[in-house]
Amino acid sequence: MTLACSVMGAAVVALDGTLLTIAQPTLQRDLHADFAEVQWTSTGYLVAVASLLVFAGRLGDAYGHRRLFALGTLGFAATSAAIALAPGIGWVIALRVLQGVFGALLQPATLGMLRAAFPPDRLAMPIALRMSAIGLAAALGPIVGGALVTAFGWRVVFAVTAIPALAIGLLAAVTRPADPSASPEGGPAHPGHRDGGPVKAAAGSRAALDLPGAVLIAVTLACLVHVLVAVSEAGWTTPTVVALGGAVAAGAAFARHERRTARPLLPAVLLRSRPVVAGLATLLATSAVLNGALFVATYFLQDVRGLDPLSTGVWVLPLAVLMVLGAPASALLQRRFGARRTTVGGASLLAVGVLLLSRLDESATAVPTGVCFALLGAGFGTVMATATAVVVHQAPVAEAGVAGGLQQTAMNIGPALGVAAATLLMTLDGDSAFVPAMGTTLLVLAGLAALGAAAALGLPGRVSTSTSASASTPVSTSG
């Protein structure tokens, strides 16, 4: 039941984002909005989510991931239904920001529930299935969204996401936690937690919420995400520079506060764990590479090759297919070769795919282009599933929510960073034609993928089954 809630919850959030992208042009026409207002339906959501993920993870650690998941999914469903009835663009933007708050509550909980419910040696496959569901939702989103918007208009896409979110939220609300006295093997359960919720031993953590730290990190991340999105849309403007200054100042204040407070929002056990830091760095770099490359490739296929949006989706489909298949395959590879080799191999595949993509020109056909996207999907699916499993596995159960929040933060900031970097690189030489500029941009992104592979060297190597099954605390060595 926990696996079903986690997988379906993550898939609904992923589907919502792709459906909105398809619906935005129709939404703009129907509500007589300008382009900047429509962009804020995405930007407002992203800023709200990214700024609250870490604190939401801490709330899950204190009050129970299942409770936070149920609250987040039910709130997500309610705001989706409200957006479907919104009378104007202002209401849509405000409700999307509120939806981002609920999205921040449920996303870390999807990982925290898995960490609490599954023993360490069985954790990789549930996380891989969760990643496959995200990839499948992202693949189906444009097709389903296009059909729904064409037939019924933009409002129906929000009504569609509200229905499964409501069902999942109700399911999580009525599901009883697992008995903490026994694990699936019949031995002791994870100490201090039920299936997604704290037991008596963790009750004191409710008073340990670092509210000043939560405010400071929220301001830091909100300003940072706003800068990345604004730079990719409008370049460096005065408000963007001010927001960057705000991110630096709030980040410095957060670091100072965390060093001095007795119970910091980010526990030292995570920050000092080499595998956790390596996993987060790898996820940040590779998600930036994938989204930056997709951003450039989409313009290449439509503006240079002259494809329509549907044909573009078909050409890019190998990426989604290999991502869906690559995630569960990575769990098997991780068991055989270890997280380090598996993730380095995945990041290397991603780098090769970007390099081959940089060699395409005006004569590119569907087959070589599809091979490039297949490599991107296989590489990123492997990295995402394996590095996420390491981050969640290496965190103690009592800190699983914060670990999930950090993972989700990396997965939200990385795409914004990749698109901003690709936009900047594509416009450095205003006189350059698109294809040469694309080649240079993708070469830089391939280098960033190589850095992600280097960061993955800090992940654990292959360990024996008995060792992984008995692990319940972070391992600070490389394996």
Solvent accessible surface area in square Angstrom, and as a share of the most:
residue,aa,sasa,rsa
1,M,134,0.60
2,T,16,0.10
3,L,52,0.26
4,A,40,0.31
5,C,4,0.02
6,S,0,0.00
7,V,30,0.17
8,M,85,0.38
9,G,1,0.01
10,A,7,0.05
11,A,22,0.17
12,V,11,0.07
13,V,23,0.13
14,A,22,0.17
15,L,35,0.17
16,D,4,0.02
17,G,35,0.34
18,T,31,0.18
19,L,1,0.01
20,L,3,0.02
21,T,89,0.51
22,I,57,0.29
23,A,0,0.00
24,Q,22,0.10
25,P,71,0.45
26,T,24,0.14
27,L,0,0.00
28,Q,53,0.23
29,R,155,0.57
30,D,78,0.40
31,L,24,0.12
32,H,171,0.76
33,A,12,0.09
34,D,78,0.41
35,F,132,0.55
36,A,63,0.49
37,E,62,0.28
38,V,4,0.02
39,Q,42,0.19
40,W,101,0.35
41,T,0,0.00
42,S,43,0.28
43,T,9,0.05
44,G,3,0.03
45,Y,27,0.10
46,L,41,0.21
47,V,28,0.16
48,A,10,0.08
49,V,0,0.00
50,A,0,0.00
51,S,11,0.07
52,L,52,0.26
53,L,0,0.00
54,V,2,0.01
55,F,35,0.14
56,A,3,0.03
57,G,1,0.01
58,R,29,0.10
59,L,37,0.18
60,G,1,0.01
61,D,5,0.02
62,A,0,0.00
63,Y,74,0.28
64,G,1,0.01
65,H,1,0.01
66,R,37,0.14
67,R,124,0.45
68,L,15,0.07
69,F,0,0.00
70,A,8,0.06
71,L,96,0.48
72,G,0,0.00
73,T,2,0.01
74,L,56,0.28
75,G,8,0.07
76,F,0,0.00
77,A,5,0.04
78,A,64,0.50
79,T,6,0.04
80,S,0,0.00
81,A,44,0.34
82,A,37,0.29
83,I,0,0.00
84,A,10,0.08
85,L,148,0.74
86,A,2,0.02
87,P,101,0.64
88,G,22,0.21
89,I,23,0.12
90,G,48,0.46
91,W,153,0.54
92,V,0,0.00
93,I,38,0.19
94,A,59,0.46
95,L,25,0.12
96,R,5,0.02
97,V,58,0.33
98,L,80,0.40
99,Q,0,0.00
100,G,0,0.00
101,V,49,0.28
102,F,41,0.17
103,G,0,0.00
104,A,0,0.00
105,L,23,0.11
106,L,1,0.01
107,Q,18,0.08
108,P,1,0.00
109,A,3,0.02
110,T,1,0.00
111,L,0,0.00
112,G,0,0.00
113,M,4,0.02
114,L,0,0.00
115,R,0,0.00
116,A,6,0.05
117,A,26,0.20
118,F,46,0.19
119,P,10,0.07
120,P,13,0.08
121,D,30,0.16
122,R,121,0.44
123,L,1,0.01
124,A,25,0.19
125,M,68,0.30
126,P,8,0.05
127,I,0,0.00
128,A,1,0.00
129,L,69,0.35
130,R,5,0.02
131,M,1,0.00
132,S,12,0.08
133,A,17,0.13
134,I,40,0.20
135,G,1,0.01
136,L,89,0.44
137,A,9,0.07
138,A,43,0.33
139,A,19,0.14
140,L,80,0.40
141,G,0,0.00
142,P,56,0.35
143,I,98,0.50
144,V,58,0.33
145,G,0,0.00
146,G,24,0.23
147,A,64,0.50
148,L,33,0.16
149,V,18,0.10
150,T,121,0.71
151,A,70,0.54
152,F,149,0.62
153,G,21,0.20
154,W,3,0.01
155,R,87,0.32
156,V,35,0.20
157,V,2,0.01
158,F,2,0.01
159,A,39,0.30
160,V,46,0.27
161,T,1,0.01
162,A,12,0.09
163,I,124,0.63
164,P,43,0.27
165,A,0,0.00
166,L,88,0.44
167,A,57,0.44
168,I,2,0.01
169,G,0,0.00
170,L,92,0.46
171,L,57,0.28
172,A,1,0.01
173,A,49,0.38
174,V,112,0.64
175,T,28,0.16
176,R,209,0.76
177,P,44,0.28
178,A,55,0.43
179,D,90,0.46
180,P,46,0.29
181,S,84,0.54
182,A,51,0.40
183,S,23,0.15
184,P,83,0.52
185,E,101,0.45
186,G,61,0.58
187,G,29,0.28
188,P,125,0.79
189,A,24,0.19
190,H,28,0.13
191,P,96,0.61
192,G,23,0.22
193,H,6,0.02
194,R,101,0.37
195,D,17,0.09
196,G,0,0.00
197,G,7,0.07
198,P,15,0.09
199,V,30,0.17
200,K,184,0.78
201,A,91,0.71
202,A,17,0.13
203,A,52,0.41
204,G,54,0.52
205,S,39,0.25
206,R,107,0.39
207,A,94,0.73
208,A,24,0.19
209,L,38,0.19
210,D,9,0.05
211,L,104,0.52
212,P,80,0.50
213,G,0,0.00
214,A,9,0.07
215,V,92,0.53
216,L,44,0.22
217,I,13,0.07
218,A,19,0.15
219,V,66,0.38
220,T,23,0.13
221,L,17,0.08
222,A,24,0.18
223,C,29,0.17
224,L,55,0.27
225,V,0,0.00
226,H,49,0.22
227,V,5,0.03
228,L,18,0.09
229,V,21,0.12
230,A,18,0.14
231,V,14,0.08
232,S,23,0.15
233,E,86,0.39
234,A,76,0.59
235,G,27,0.26
236,W,135,0.47
237,T,58,0.34
238,T,103,0.60
239,P,87,0.55
240,T,2,0.01
241,V,84,0.48
242,V,101,0.58
243,A,15,0.11
244,L,66,0.33
245,G,40,0.39
246,G,27,0.26
247,A,8,0.06
248,V,100,0.57
249,A,64,0.49
250,A,10,0.08
251,G,22,0.21
252,A,64,0.50
253,A,41,0.31
254,F,22,0.09
255,A,46,0.36
256,R,125,0.46
257,H,43,0.19
258,E,23,0.10
259,R,183,0.67
260,R,172,0.63
261,T,38,0.22
262,A,100,0.78
263,R,143,0.52
264,P,37,0.23
265,L,1,0.00
266,L,20,0.10
267,P,14,0.09
268,A,40,0.31
269,V,63,0.36
270,L,1,0.01
271,L,93,0.46
272,R,190,0.70
273,S,2,0.01
274,R,120,0.44
275,P,0,0.00
276,V,2,0.01
277,V,73,0.42
278,A,9,0.07
279,G,0,0.00
280,L,32,0.16
281,A,42,0.33
282,T,0,0.00
283,L,0,0.00
284,L,62,0.31
285,A,13,0.10
286,T,0,0.00
287,S,0,0.00
288,A,0,0.00
289,V,0,0.00
290,L,10,0.05
291,N,42,0.22
292,G,0,0.00
293,A,0,0.00
294,L,44,0.22
295,F,63,0.26
296,V,2,0.01
297,A,1,0.01
298,T,51,0.30
299,Y,106,0.40
300,F,2,0.01
301,L,0,0.00
302,Q,64,0.28
303,D,102,0.53
304,V,41,0.23
305,R,68,0.25
306,G,60,0.57
307,L,32,0.16
308,D,77,0.40
309,P,101,0.63
310,L,130,0.65
311,S,37,0.24
312,T,9,0.05
313,G,37,0.36
314,V,88,0.51
315,W,39,0.14
316,V,29,0.17
317,L,70,0.35
318,P,39,0.24
319,L,13,0.06
320,A,13,0.10
321,V,68,0.39
322,L,58,0.29
323,M,16,0.07
324,V,33,0.19
325,L,107,0.53
326,G,9,0.08
327,A,0,0.00
328,P,34,0.22
329,A,44,0.34
330,S,1,0.01
331,A,9,0.07
332,L,114,0.57
333,L,75,0.37
334,Q,34,0.15
335,R,138,0.51
336,R,163,0.60
337,F,81,0.34
338,G,3,0.02
339,A,5,0.04
340,R,65,0.24
341,R,169,0.62
342,T,9,0.05
343,T,0,0.00
344,V,38,0.22
345,G,35,0.34
346,G,2,0.02
347,A,0,0.00
348,S,48,0.31
349,L,71,0.35
350,L,0,0.00
351,A,14,0.11
352,V,68,0.39
353,G,0,0.00
354,V,0,0.00
355,L,78,0.39
356,L,77,0.38
357,L,1,0.01
358,S,14,0.09
359,R,196,0.71
360,L,18,0.09
361,D,61,0.32
362,E,105,0.47
363,S,86,0.56
364,A,8,0.06
365,T,75,0.44
366,A,47,0.36
367,V,115,0.66
368,P,56,0.35
369,T,1,0.00
370,G,11,0.10
371,V,75,0.43
372,C,5,0.03
373,F,0,0.00
374,A,23,0.18
375,L,38,0.19
376,L,0,0.00
377,G,0,0.00
378,A,19,0.15
379,G,0,0.00
380,F,8,0.03
381,G,0,0.00
382,T,13,0.08
383,V,0,0.00
384,M,8,0.04
385,A,3,0.02
386,T,1,0.00
387,A,0,0.00
388,T,0,0.00
389,A,3,0.02
390,V,3,0.02
391,V,0,0.00
392,V,0,0.00
393,H,34,0.15
394,Q,11,0.05
395,A,0,0.00
396,P,25,0.16
397,V,6,0.03
398,A,50,0.39
399,E,30,0.14
400,A,0,0.00
401,G,0,0.00
402,V,0,0.00
403,A,0,0.00
404,G,0,0.00
405,G,0,0.00
406,L,23,0.12
407,Q,2,0.01
408,Q,12,0.05
409,T,13,0.07
410,A,10,0.08
411,M,36,0.16
412,N,24,0.12
413,I,18,0.09
414,G,0,0.00
415,P,32,0.20
416,A,10,0.08
417,L,66,0.33
418,G,1,0.01
419,V,38,0.22
420,A,7,0.05
421,A,31,0.24
422,A,0,0.00
423,T,26,0.15
424,L,85,0.42
425,L,39,0.20
426,M,31,0.14
427,T,90,0.52
428,L,123,0.61
429,D,84,0.43
430,G,74,0.71
431,D,142,0.74
432,S,41,0.26
433,A,66,0.51
434,F,61,0.25
435,V,28,0.16
436,P,79,0.49
437,A,12,0.09
438,M,1,0.00
439,G,12,0.12
440,T,81,0.47
441,T,0,0.00
442,L,0,0.00
443,L,97,0.48
444,V,75,0.43
445,L,2,0.01
446,A,6,0.05
447,G,37,0.36
448,L,48,0.24
449,A,0,0.00
450,A,54,0.42
451,L,118,0.59
452,G,0,0.00
453,A,13,0.10
454,A,55,0.43
455,A,29,0.23
456,A,0,0.00
457,L,97,0.48
458,G,7,0.07
459,L,0,0.00
460,P,15,0.09
461,G,11,0.11
462,R,159,0.58
463,V,68,0.39
464,S,61,0.39
465,T,79,0.46
466,S,83,0.53
467,T,73,0.43
468,S,18,0.12
469,A,47,0.37
470,S,88,0.57
471,A,24,0.19
472,S,48,0.31
473,T,90,0.52
474,P,28,0.18
475,V,58,0.33
476,S,72,0.47
477,T,84,0.49
478,S,27,0.17
479,G,63,0.60
